[in-house]
Amino acid sequence: MGKRLTKFTERVIESTLMVSGTFTSVIVLLIILFLFSEGAGLFNQTPMEKGYVVAVNTANPVSTLSPAEFKNVYDAKIKTWKSLGGTGDSIKVFRVDDIAGYYTEEQIGSNFEHLGACISELVAKTPNIIAFFPREYADKDFKGKVISLKKITIGSFISDREWFPTAQPVAQFGVLSLILGTLWVSLAAILFALPLGLATAIYLAEIADSRVRNILKPLIELLAGIPSVVYGFFGLIVIVPLIKNIFHLDVGETALAGSIVLGIMALPTIITVSEDALRNTPRAMKEASLALGATKWQTIYKVSIPYSASGITAGAILGIGRAIGETMAVLMCTGNSAIIPHSLLQPVRTIPATIAAELGEAAQGGLHYKALFALGCILFIITFVINLTVEFISSKRRGGSHQ
């Protein structure tokens, strides 16, 4: 009877574990599927405000513009049609609000009933015009040529440099500056945190006596529980002014400030995981190395670290994940400026900070909303690729050490 009860209990436990693992895996897959399905809705859509059209004179050879070209035309950065593949005439920009400069109130109508006809006539008689107006005024008798804007593609989304998701009349969805800002800050943080964290882990595991270890390790683990906004506040009050004064900058909110804060935040994870891995090195292996004449440092370098490589790799991956996915601290310390970074002393904006700052303002189901989900997809892919790369490198090292 006791054996049957034990077997039944074991089966229940096994079934519970299997159901729990399956449920967790399905939930993770559904989250990833939802993320990518929402992000994919951005592509093959026109970034122009709904219900509006862009029109030119019928003699104008230009029939398609990119969102960046359209923005530069309305910002007066592009001033001639020759720059867009047309004739050399200067561009005359027209908005609906400009109609009063061409027609009287009587011609337009008291209820704007003749506004469509006026716009049609103006476009027809102005060879170098580009007009942006509501679609309802481009009726079947419209005498101009409605041109199309290029749709958002994955290539343009990644390669374009300007991120103005709420710009009017055409939104700009270029995430190159955000991707580079994220990589710039995260890699600098890891270059700062990984050597320092590994050195601290080696000291705690191999050199420090038990009394020092029992004091330092709880303090380090306590750092991992501090909210990120506290780290951001510390960076804003201490690190940002320090960088500003040392490098004589106008502002201290730079990529360097964000990297230092992220490095400090990643340290507890790297130190704790690496120290636990180093302490799991079999005592017999260390004693055998010392018995063969190796010094303590040679034993650490040749025995302890190679044996603990997988654990150290796990600590590095967790540290990188903390750095790449951080929001509040980066948002507070990096200047939040969506520009291509050329130096650690420039303000930058990262993908997590952009999502955190803008998701509450984006209308659900709109292009801005979908663009933020697409940013989440890019962040997921970056983290996934980094994890695969680190795992591949560590597996090759483990394979080499066994040979």
C-alpha positions as a Markdown table, in Angstrom:
| # | Residue | x | y | z |
|---|---|---|---|---|
| 1 | Met | 0.0 | 0.0 | 0.0 |
| 2 | Gly | 2.8 | 2.4 | 0.9 |
| 3 | Lys | 4.7 | 1.7 | -2.4 |
| 4 | Arg | 1.5 | 2.4 | -4.4 |
| 5 | Leu | 0.9 | 5.6 | -2.6 |
| 6 | Thr | 4.6 | 6.6 | -3.2 |
| 7 | Lys | 4.3 | 5.9 | -6.9 |
| 8 | Phe | 1.0 | 7.7 | -7.2 |
| 9 | Thr | 2.5 | 10.7 | -5.4 |
| 10 | Glu | 5.5 | 10.7 | -7.8 |
| 11 | Arg | 3.3 | 10.5 | -10.8 |
| 12 | Val | 1.2 | 13.5 | -9.5 |
| 13 | Ile | 4.4 | 15.5 | -9.0 |
| 14 | Glu | 5.8 | 14.6 | -12.4 |
| 15 | Ser | 2.5 | 15.5 | -14.1 |
| 16 | Thr | 2.4 | 18.8 | -12.2 |
| 17 | Leu | 5.9 | 19.6 | -13.2 |
| 18 | Met | 5.1 | 18.7 | -16.8 |
| 19 | Val | 2.0 | 20.8 | -16.9 |
| 20 | Ser | 3.8 | 23.7 | -15.3 |
| 21 | Gly | 6.6 | 23.6 | -17.8 |
| 22 | Thr | 4.3 | 23.3 | -20.7 |
| 23 | Phe | 2.1 | 26.1 | -19.5 |
| 24 | Thr | 5.1 | 28.4 | -19.0 |
| 25 | Ser | 6.5 | 27.6 | -22.4 |
| 26 | Val | 3.2 | 28.2 | -24.1 |
| 27 | Ile | 2.8 | 31.6 | -22.3 |
| 28 | Val | 6.3 | 32.7 | -23.4 |
| 29 | Leu | 5.6 | 31.7 | -27.0 |
| 30 | Leu | 2.2 | 33.5 | -27.0 |
| 31 | Ile | 3.9 | 36.6 | -25.6 |
| 32 | Ile | 6.5 | 36.5 | -28.4 |
| 33 | Leu | 3.8 | 35.8 | -31.0 |
| 34 | Phe | 1.8 | 38.8 | -29.8 |
| 35 | Leu | 4.9 | 41.0 | -29.8 |
| 36 | Phe | 5.8 | 40.2 | -33.4 |
| 37 | Ser | 2.2 | 40.2 | -34.7 |
| 38 | Glu | 1.7 | 43.7 | -33.3 |
| 39 | Gly | 5.0 | 44.9 | -34.6 |
| 40 | Ala | 4.5 | 43.4 | -38.1 |
| 41 | Gly | 1.3 | 45.6 | -38.5 |
| 42 | Leu | 3.5 | 48.6 | -39.0 |
| 43 | Phe | 5.0 | 47.5 | -42.3 |
| 44 | Asn | 3.5 | 48.0 | -45.8 |
| 45 | Gln | 1.6 | 51.1 | -44.5 |
| 46 | Thr | 1.9 | 54.7 | -45.5 |
| 47 | Pro | 3.1 | 56.9 | -42.7 |
| 48 | Met | 0.9 | 59.8 | -43.8 |
| 49 | Glu | -2.0 | 61.1 | -41.6 |
| 50 | Lys | -5.2 | 59.3 | -42.4 |
| 51 | Gly | -7.7 | 61.1 | -44.6 |
| 52 | Tyr | -5.1 | 63.3 | -46.4 |
| 53 | Val | -3.5 | 63.3 | -49.8 |
| 54 | Val | -0.5 | 64.9 | -51.5 |
| 55 | Ala | -1.0 | 66.3 | -55.0 |
| 56 | Val | 1.1 | 68.0 | -57.6 |
| 57 | Asn | 0.5 | 69.5 | -61.1 |
| 58 | Thr | -0.2 | 66.9 | -63.8 |
| 59 | Ala | 2.9 | 68.1 | -65.7 |
| 60 | Asn | 5.2 | 67.2 | -62.8 |
| 61 | Pro | 7.0 | 63.9 | -63.5 |
| 62 | Val | 7.4 | 63.1 | -59.8 |
| 63 | Ser | 4.9 | 60.4 | -58.7 |
| 64 | Thr | 6.3 | 59.0 | -55.5 |
| 65 | Leu | 8.1 | 60.4 | -52.5 |
| 66 | Ser | 9.7 | 58.8 | -49.5 |
| 67 | Pro | 8.6 | 60.0 | -46.0 |
| 68 | Ala | 12.0 | 61.6 | -45.4 |
| 69 | Glu | 11.8 | 63.5 | -48.8 |
| 70 | Phe | 8.3 | 64.7 | -48.0 |
| 71 | Lys | 9.4 | 65.9 | -44.5 |
| 72 | Asn | 12.4 | 67.7 | -46.0 |
| 73 | Val | 10.2 | 69.4 | -48.5 |
| 74 | Tyr | 7.9 | 70.8 | -45.8 |
| 75 | Asp | 10.9 | 71.7 | -43.6 |
| 76 | Ala | 12.4 | 73.6 | -46.6 |
| 77 | Lys | 15.5 | 71.4 | -46.6 |
| 78 | Ile | 14.6 | 70.4 | -50.2 |
| 79 | Lys | 13.7 | 73.5 | -52.2 |
| 80 | Thr | 13.8 | 72.4 | -55.9 |
| 81 | Trp | 12.0 | 69.6 | -57.8 |
| 82 | Lys | 15.3 | 68.7 | -59.4 |
| 83 | Ser | 16.4 | 67.2 | -56.1 |
| 84 | Leu | 13.4 | 64.8 | -56.3 |
| 85 | Gly | 13.8 | 63.8 | -60.0 |
| 86 | Gly | 11.6 | 66.5 | -61.5 |
| 87 | Thr | 12.4 | 69.8 | -63.2 |
| 88 | Gly | 14.6 | 72.5 | -61.7 |
| 89 | Asp | 11.7 | 74.7 | -60.6 |
| 90 | Ser | 11.6 | 75.8 | -56.9 |
| 91 | Ile | 9.0 | 74.0 | -54.8 |
| 92 | Lys | 5.9 | 75.9 | -53.7 |
| 93 | Val | 4.4 | 74.2 | -50.6 |
| 94 | Phe | 0.6 | 74.5 | -50.1 |
| 95 | Arg | -1.4 | 73.7 | -47.0 |
| 96 | Val | -5.2 | 74.2 | -46.6 |
| 97 | Asp | -4.6 | 77.1 | -44.3 |
| 98 | Asp | -2.8 | 78.9 | -47.2 |
| 99 | Ile | -5.9 | 79.0 | -49.3 |
| 100 | Ala | -6.9 | 82.5 | -48.1 |
| 101 | Gly | -3.8 | 83.9 | -49.8 |
| 102 | Tyr | -5.1 | 82.8 | -53.2 |
| 103 | Tyr | -8.9 | 83.1 | -53.0 |
| 104 | Thr | -11.4 | 85.3 | -51.4 |
| 105 | Glu | -14.0 | 84.2 | -48.9 |
| 106 | Glu | -16.7 | 84.6 | -51.5 |
| 107 | Gln | -14.8 | 82.3 | -53.9 |
| 108 | Ile | -14.2 | 79.7 | -51.2 |
| 109 | Gly | -17.8 | 79.8 | -49.9 |
| 110 | Ser | -19.1 | 80.6 | -46.4 |
| 111 | Asn | -19.3 | 76.9 | -45.6 |
| 112 | Phe | -16.2 | 76.0 | -47.6 |
| 113 | Glu | -18.4 | 74.5 | -50.3 |
| 114 | His | -16.1 | 75.6 | -53.1 |
| 115 | Leu | -12.8 | 74.8 | -51.3 |
| 116 | Gly | -12.2 | 71.6 | -53.3 |
| 117 | Ala | -12.7 | 73.4 | -56.6 |
| 118 | Cys | -10.3 | 76.2 | -55.5 |
| 119 | Ile | -7.6 | 73.7 | -54.5 |
| 120 | Ser | -8.1 | 71.8 | -57.8 |
| 121 | Glu | -7.8 | 75.0 | -59.8 |
| 122 | Leu | -4.7 | 76.2 | -57.9 |
| 123 | Val | -2.9 | 72.9 | -58.4 |
| 124 | Ala | -3.8 | 72.8 | -62.1 |
| 125 | Lys | -2.3 | 76.3 | -62.8 |
| 126 | Thr | 0.8 | 76.1 | -60.5 |
| 127 | Pro | 3.4 | 73.8 | -62.1 |
| 128 | Asn | 5.8 | 73.7 | -59.1 |
| 129 | Ile | 3.2 | 73.3 | -56.3 |
| 130 | Ile | 3.0 | 70.4 | -53.8 |
| 131 | Ala | -0.3 | 70.4 | -51.9 |
| 132 | Phe | -1.3 | 68.6 | -48.8 |
| 133 | Phe | -5.0 | 68.6 | -48.0 |
| 134 | Pro | -7.9 | 66.4 | -46.8 |
| 135 | Arg | -8.9 | 63.6 | -49.2 |
| 136 | Glu | -12.5 | 64.8 | -49.4 |
| 137 | Tyr | -11.4 | 67.7 | -51.6 |
| 138 | Ala | -9.7 | 65.5 | -54.2 |
| 139 | Asp | -13.0 | 64.5 | -55.9 |
| 140 | Lys | -13.4 | 62.9 | -59.3 |
| 141 | Asp | -13.1 | 66.3 | -61.0 |
| 142 | Phe | -9.8 | 67.0 | -59.4 |
| 143 | Lys | -7.4 | 68.5 | -62.0 |
| 144 | Gly | -4.1 | 67.7 | -60.2 |
| 145 | Lys | -2.1 | 64.5 | -59.8 |
| 146 | Val | -2.3 | 62.7 | -56.5 |
| 147 | Ile | 1.2 | 61.2 | -55.7 |
| 148 | Ser | 1.9 | 58.3 | -53.3 |
| 149 | Leu | 4.3 | 58.0 | -50.4 |
| 150 | Lys | 6.5 | 55.0 | -50.2 |
| 151 | Lys | 5.3 | 52.5 | -47.6 |
| 152 | Ile | 7.2 | 51.6 | -44.5 |
| 153 | Thr | 9.4 | 48.6 | -45.0 |
| 154 | Ile | 11.7 | 46.6 | -42.7 |
| 155 | Gly | 14.7 | 48.0 | -44.5 |
| 156 | Ser | 13.6 | 51.7 | -44.2 |
| 157 | Phe | 12.5 | 51.2 | -40.6 |
| 158 | Ile | 16.0 | 50.0 | -39.6 |
| 159 | Ser | 18.1 | 52.1 | -41.8 |
| 160 | Asp | 16.4 | 55.5 | -41.6 |
| 161 | Arg | 17.9 | 57.9 | -39.0 |
| 162 | Glu | 15.0 | 60.1 | -37.9 |
| 163 | Trp | 12.5 | 59.1 | -35.2 |
| 164 | Phe | 9.5 | 61.4 | -35.2 |
| 165 | Pro | 6.5 | 59.1 | -34.8 |
| 166 | Thr | 4.1 | 62.0 | -34.2 |
| 167 | Ala | 5.3 | 64.4 | -36.9 |
| 168 | Gln | 2.8 | 65.9 | -39.1 |
| 169 | Pro | 1.9 | 65.6 | -41.9 |
| 170 | Val | 4.1 | 62.5 | -42.3 |
| 171 | Ala | 5.5 | 60.5 | -39.4 |
| 172 | Gln | 9.2 | 59.4 | -39.5 |
| 173 | Phe | 9.9 | 55.9 | -38.3 |
| 174 | Gly | 13.7 | 55.5 | -38.5 |
| 175 | Val | 15.2 | 53.5 | -35.6 |
| 176 | Leu | 18.9 | 53.4 | -36.6 |
| 177 | Ser | 19.8 | 56.0 | -34.0 |
| 178 | Leu | 17.8 | 54.1 | -31.3 |
| 179 | Ile | 19.5 | 50.8 | -32.2 |
| 180 | Leu | 23.0 | 52.4 | -32.2 |
| 181 | Gly | 22.2 | 54.2 | -28.9 |
| 182 | Thr | 21.1 | 51.0 | -27.3 |
| 183 | Leu | 24.2 | 49.1 | -28.4 |
| 184 | Trp | 26.5 | 52.0 | -27.6 |
| 185 | Val | 25.4 | 52.3 | -24.0 |
| 186 | Ser | 25.0 | 48.6 | -23.3 |
| 187 | Leu | 28.4 | 47.5 | -24.7 |
| 188 | Ala | 30.1 | 50.3 | -22.8 |
| 189 | Ala | 28.4 | 49.3 | -19.6 |
| 190 | Ile | 29.4 | 45.7 | -20.0 |
| 191 | Leu | 33.0 | 46.6 | -20.9 |
| 192 | Phe | 33.0 | 48.5 | -17.6 |
| 193 | Ala | 31.1 | 45.9 | -15.5 |
| 194 | Leu | 32.4 | 42.5 | -16.7 |
| 195 | Pro | 36.1 | 42.9 | -15.8 |
| 196 | Leu | 35.3 | 44.6 | -12.5 |
| 197 | Gly | 32.6 | 42.0 | -11.6 |
| 198 | Leu | 34.8 | 39.1 | -12.5 |
| 199 | Ala | 37.7 | 40.4 | -10.5 |
| 200 | Thr | 35.4 | 40.9 | -7.5 |
| 201 | Ala | 34.0 | 37.4 | -7.9 |
| 202 | Ile | 37.5 | 35.9 | -8.0 |
| 203 | Tyr | 38.4 | 37.9 | -4.9 |
| 204 | Leu | 35.3 | 36.7 | -2.9 |
| 205 | Ala | 35.6 | 33.1 | -4.1 |
| 206 | Glu | 39.4 | 32.5 | -4.0 |
| 207 | Ile | 41.2 | 35.1 | -1.9 |
| 208 | Ala | 38.9 | 36.7 | 0.8 |
| 209 | Asp | 38.6 | 35.0 | 4.1 |
| 210 | Ser | 35.2 | 33.8 | 5.3 |
| 211 | Arg | 34.6 | 36.9 | 7.5 |
| 212 | Val | 35.1 | 39.4 | 4.7 |
| 213 | Arg | 33.1 | 37.2 | 2.3 |
| 214 | Asn | 30.2 | 37.0 | 4.8 |
| 215 | Ile | 30.1 | 40.8 | 5.0 |
| 216 | Leu | 30.6 | 41.7 | 1.4 |
| 217 | Lys | 28.4 | 39.2 | -0.4 |
| 218 | Pro | 25.1 | 40.1 | 1.3 |
| 219 | Leu | 25.9 | 43.8 | 0.7 |
| 220 | Ile | 26.5 | 43.1 | -3.0 |
| 221 | Glu | 23.3 | 41.0 | -3.3 |
| 222 | Leu | 21.4 | 43.8 | -1.6 |
| 223 | Leu | 22.4 | 46.1 | -4.5 |
| 224 | Ala | 20.5 | 43.9 | -6.9 |
| 225 | Gly | 17.3 | 44.7 | -5.1 |
| 226 | Ile | 17.5 | 48.5 | -5.3 |
| 227 | Pro | 14.9 | 49.9 | -7.8 |
| 228 | Ser | 16.3 | 51.2 | -11.1 |
| 229 | Val | 14.8 | 54.6 | -10.5 |
| 230 | Val | 17.0 | 55.0 | -7.5 |
| 231 | Tyr | 20.1 | 54.2 | -9.6 |
| 232 | Gly | 18.8 | 56.7 | -12.1 |
| 233 | Phe | 18.4 | 59.4 | -9.4 |
| 234 | Phe | 21.9 | 58.7 | -8.2 |
| 235 | Gly | 23.3 | 59.0 | -11.7 |
| 236 | Leu | 21.4 | 62.2 | -12.3 |
| 237 | Ile | 22.6 | 63.8 | -9.1 |
| 238 | Val | 26.1 | 62.5 | -8.8 |
| 239 | Ile | 27.4 | 61.0 | -12.1 |
| 240 | Val | 25.9 | 63.5 | -14.6 |
| 241 | Pro | 27.3 | 66.7 | -12.9 |
| 242 | Leu | 30.7 | 64.9 | -12.5 |
| 243 | Ile | 30.9 | 64.1 | -16.2 |
| 244 | Lys | 29.8 | 67.6 | -17.1 |
| 245 | Asn | 32.6 | 69.1 | -15.0 |
| 246 | Ile | 35.4 | 66.7 | -15.9 |
| 247 | Phe | 34.8 | 67.0 | -19.7 |
| 248 | His | 33.6 | 70.6 | -19.7 |
| 249 | Leu | 30.3 | 69.8 | -21.4 |
| 250 | Asp | 27.2 | 71.8 | -21.8 |
| 251 | Val | 25.1 | 68.9 | -20.4 |
| 252 | Gly | 26.2 | 65.8 | -18.5 |
| 253 | Glu | 23.3 | 63.6 | -19.7 |
| 254 | Thr | 25.4 | 61.5 | -22.1 |
| 255 | Ala | 26.0 | 57.9 | -23.1 |
| 256 | Leu | 28.9 | 57.7 | -20.7 |
| 257 | Ala | 26.6 | 58.6 | -17.7 |
| 258 | Gly | 24.1 | 55.9 | -18.8 |
| 259 | Ser | 26.9 | 53.4 | -19.3 |
| 260 | Ile | 28.3 | 53.9 | -15.8 |
| 261 | Val | 24.9 | 53.6 | -14.2 |
| 262 | Leu | 24.1 | 50.5 | -16.1 |
| 263 | Gly | 27.5 | 49.0 | -15.3 |
| 264 | Ile | 26.8 | 49.6 | -11.6 |
| 265 | Met | 23.4 | 48.0 | -11.9 |
| 266 | Ala | 24.8 | 44.9 | -13.7 |
| 267 | Leu | 27.6 | 44.4 | -11.2 |
| 268 | Pro | 25.6 | 42.5 | -8.5 |
| 269 | Thr | 24.3 | 40.0 | -11.0 |
| 270 | Ile | 27.7 | 39.3 | -12.5 |
| 271 | Ile | 29.5 | 39.1 | -9.2 |
| 272 | Thr | 26.9 | 36.8 | -7.5 |
| 273 | Val | 26.5 | 34.3 | -10.3 |
| 274 | Ser | 30.3 | 34.2 | -11.1 |
| 275 | Glu | 31.3 | 33.9 | -7.5 |
| 276 | Asp | 28.9 | 30.9 | -7.0 |
| 277 | Ala | 30.3 | 29.3 | -10.1 |
| 278 | Leu | 33.9 | 29.7 | -9.0 |
| 279 | Arg | 33.1 | 28.3 | -5.5 |
| 280 | Asn | 31.7 | 25.2 | -7.1 |
| 281 | Thr | 35.1 | 24.3 | -8.6 |
| 282 | Pro | 36.0 | 20.9 | -6.9 |
| 283 | Arg | 38.5 | 21.2 | -4.1 |
| 284 | Ala | 40.4 | 18.2 | -5.4 |
| 285 | Met | 41.1 | 19.9 | -8.7 |
| 286 | Lys | 42.6 | 22.9 | -7.0 |
| 287 | Glu | 44.7 | 20.8 | -4.6 |
| 288 | Ala | 45.9 | 18.7 | -7.5 |
| 289 | Ser | 47.0 | 21.8 | -9.4 |
| 290 | Leu | 48.9 | 23.1 | -6.3 |
| 291 | Ala | 50.5 | 19.7 | -5.7 |
| 292 | Leu | 51.9 | 19.8 | -9.2 |
| 293 | Gly | 53.7 | 23.1 | -8.4 |
| 294 | Ala | 51.3 | 25.6 | -9.8 |
| 295 | Thr | 50.9 | 28.9 | -7.9 |
| 296 | Lys | 47.6 | 30.1 | -6.5 |
| 297 | Trp | 47.2 | 32.5 | -9.4 |
| 298 | Gln | 48.0 | 29.9 | -11.9 |
| 299 | Thr | 45.4 | 27.6 | -10.3 |
| 300 | Ile | 42.8 | 30.3 | -10.5 |
| 301 | Tyr | 43.6 | 31.1 | -14.2 |
| 302 | Lys | 44.1 | 27.5 | -15.4 |
| 303 | Val | 41.7 | 25.6 | -13.3 |
| 304 | Ser | 39.0 | 27.6 | -11.5 |
| 305 | Ile | 38.0 | 30.0 | -14.3 |
| 306 | Pro | 37.9 | 27.4 | -17.1 |
| 307 | Tyr | 35.9 | 25.0 | -14.9 |
| 308 | Ser | 33.4 | 27.8 | -14.0 |
| 309 | Ala | 33.2 | 29.2 | -17.6 |
| 310 | Ser | 29.6 | 28.2 | -18.0 |
| 311 | Gly | 28.5 | 29.9 | -14.8 |
| 312 | Ile | 30.6 | 33.0 | -15.6 |
| 313 | Thr | 28.9 | 33.1 | -19.0 |
| 314 | Ala | 25.5 | 32.9 | -17.4 |
| 315 | Gly | 26.4 | 35.9 | -15.2 |
| 316 | Ala | 27.6 | 37.8 | -18.2 |
| 317 | Ile | 24.4 | 37.1 | -20.1 |
| 318 | Leu | 22.2 | 38.1 | -17.2 |
| 319 | Gly | 24.3 | 41.3 | -16.8 |
| 320 | Ile | 24.0 | 42.1 | -20.6 |
| 321 | Gly | 20.3 | 41.5 | -20.4 |
| 322 | Arg | 20.0 | 43.9 | -17.4 |
| 323 | Ala | 21.9 | 46.5 | -19.3 |
| 324 | Ile | 20.1 | 46.2 | -22.6 |
| 325 | Gly | 16.6 | 46.1 | -21.1 |
| 326 | Glu | 16.9 | 48.9 | -18.6 |
| 327 | Thr | 14.6 | 51.8 | -18.9 |
| 328 | Met | 14.3 | 54.4 | -16.1 |
| 329 | Ala | 17.9 | 54.8 | -15.2 |
| 330 | Val | 18.8 | 55.2 | -18.9 |
| 331 | Leu | 15.9 | 57.6 | -19.5 |
| 332 | Met | 17.1 | 59.8 | -16.7 |
| 333 | Cys | 20.9 | 59.9 | -17.4 |
| 334 | Thr | 21.4 | 59.7 | -21.2 |
| 335 | Gly | 19.7 | 62.9 | -22.4 |
| 336 | Asn | 17.0 | 61.0 | -24.4 |
| 337 | Ser | 18.1 | 62.4 | -27.7 |
| 338 | Ala | 17.4 | 60.3 | -30.8 |
| 339 | Ile | 20.6 | 61.1 | -32.7 |
| 340 | Ile | 23.4 | 58.9 | -34.2 |
| 341 | Pro | 26.0 | 58.6 | -31.5 |
| 342 | His | 29.7 | 59.3 | -32.4 |
| 343 | Ser | 31.0 | 59.6 | -28.9 |
| 344 | Leu | 30.2 | 58.4 | -25.4 |
| 345 | Leu | 30.0 | 62.1 | -24.5 |
| 346 | Gln | 26.9 | 62.7 | -26.6 |
| 347 | Pro | 23.3 | 62.4 | -25.5 |
| 348 | Val | 21.6 | 59.2 | -26.9 |
| 349 | Arg | 18.3 | 57.5 | -26.7 |
| 350 | Thr | 17.8 | 53.7 | -26.2 |
| 351 | Ile | 15.0 | 51.4 | -27.4 |
| 352 | Pro | 13.8 | 50.5 | -23.8 |
| 353 | Ala | 13.7 | 54.2 | -22.8 |
| 354 | Thr | 11.8 | 55.1 | -26.0 |
| 355 | Ile | 9.2 | 52.4 | -25.4 |
| 356 | Ala | 8.8 | 53.5 | -21.7 |
| 357 | Ala | 8.5 | 57.2 | -22.6 |
| 358 | Glu | 6.1 | 56.9 | -25.5 |
| 359 | Leu | 3.9 | 53.9 | -25.1 |
| 360 | Gly | 1.5 | 55.8 | -22.8 |
| 361 | Glu | 1.0 | 58.5 | -25.5 |
| 362 | Ala | 0.5 | 56.2 | -28.5 |
| 363 | Ala | -3.0 | 55.5 | -29.6 |
| 364 | Gln | -3.8 | 51.8 | -29.4 |
| 365 | Gly | -3.7 | 50.3 | -32.9 |
| 366 | Gly | -2.1 | 53.3 | -34.5 |
| 367 | Leu | 1.2 | 53.5 | -36.4 |
| 368 | His | 3.1 | 54.9 | -33.4 |
| 369 | Tyr | 1.7 | 52.1 | -31.2 |
| 370 | Lys | 2.8 | 49.4 | -33.7 |
| 371 | Ala | 6.2 | 51.1 | -34.2 |
| 372 | Leu | 6.9 | 50.7 | -30.5 |
| 373 | Phe | 6.0 | 47.0 | -30.7 |
| 374 | Ala | 8.4 | 46.7 | -33.6 |
| 375 | Leu | 11.1 | 48.3 | -31.4 |
| 376 | Gly | 10.3 | 45.6 | -28.9 |
| 377 | Cys | 10.9 | 43.0 | -31.5 |
| 378 | Ile | 14.2 | 44.5 | -32.4 |
| 379 | Leu | 15.2 | 44.5 | -28.7 |
| 380 | Phe | 14.2 | 40.9 | -28.4 |
| 381 | Ile | 16.3 | 39.9 | -31.5 |
| 382 | Ile | 19.3 | 41.8 | -30.2 |
| 383 | Thr | 19.2 | 40.1 | -26.8 |
| 384 | Phe | 18.5 | 36.7 | -28.5 |
| 385 | Val | 21.5 | 37.1 | -30.8 |
| 386 | Ile | 23.8 | 38.2 | -28.0 |
| 387 | Asn | 22.7 | 35.2 | -25.9 |
| 388 | Leu | 23.3 | 32.8 | -28.8 |
| 389 | Thr | 26.7 | 34.3 | -29.5 |
| 390 | Val | 27.9 | 34.0 | -25.9 |
| 391 | Glu | 26.6 | 30.4 | -25.6 |
| 392 | Phe | 28.3 | 29.5 | -28.8 |
| 393 | Ile | 31.6 | 30.9 | -27.7 |
| 394 | Ser | 31.4 | 29.3 | -24.2 |
| 395 | Ser | 30.4 | 25.9 | -25.7 |
| 396 | Lys | 33.5 | 26.1 | -28.0 |
| 397 | Arg | 35.7 | 26.8 | -25.0 |
| 398 | Arg | 34.2 | 24.0 | -23.1 |
| 399 | Gly | 34.7 | 21.7 | -26.0 |
| 400 | Gly | 38.3 | 22.9 | -26.4 |
| 401 | Ser | 39.1 | 22.3 | -22.7 |
| 402 | His | 37.9 | 18.7 | -22.8 |
| 403 | Gln | 40.1 | 17.8 | -25.7 |
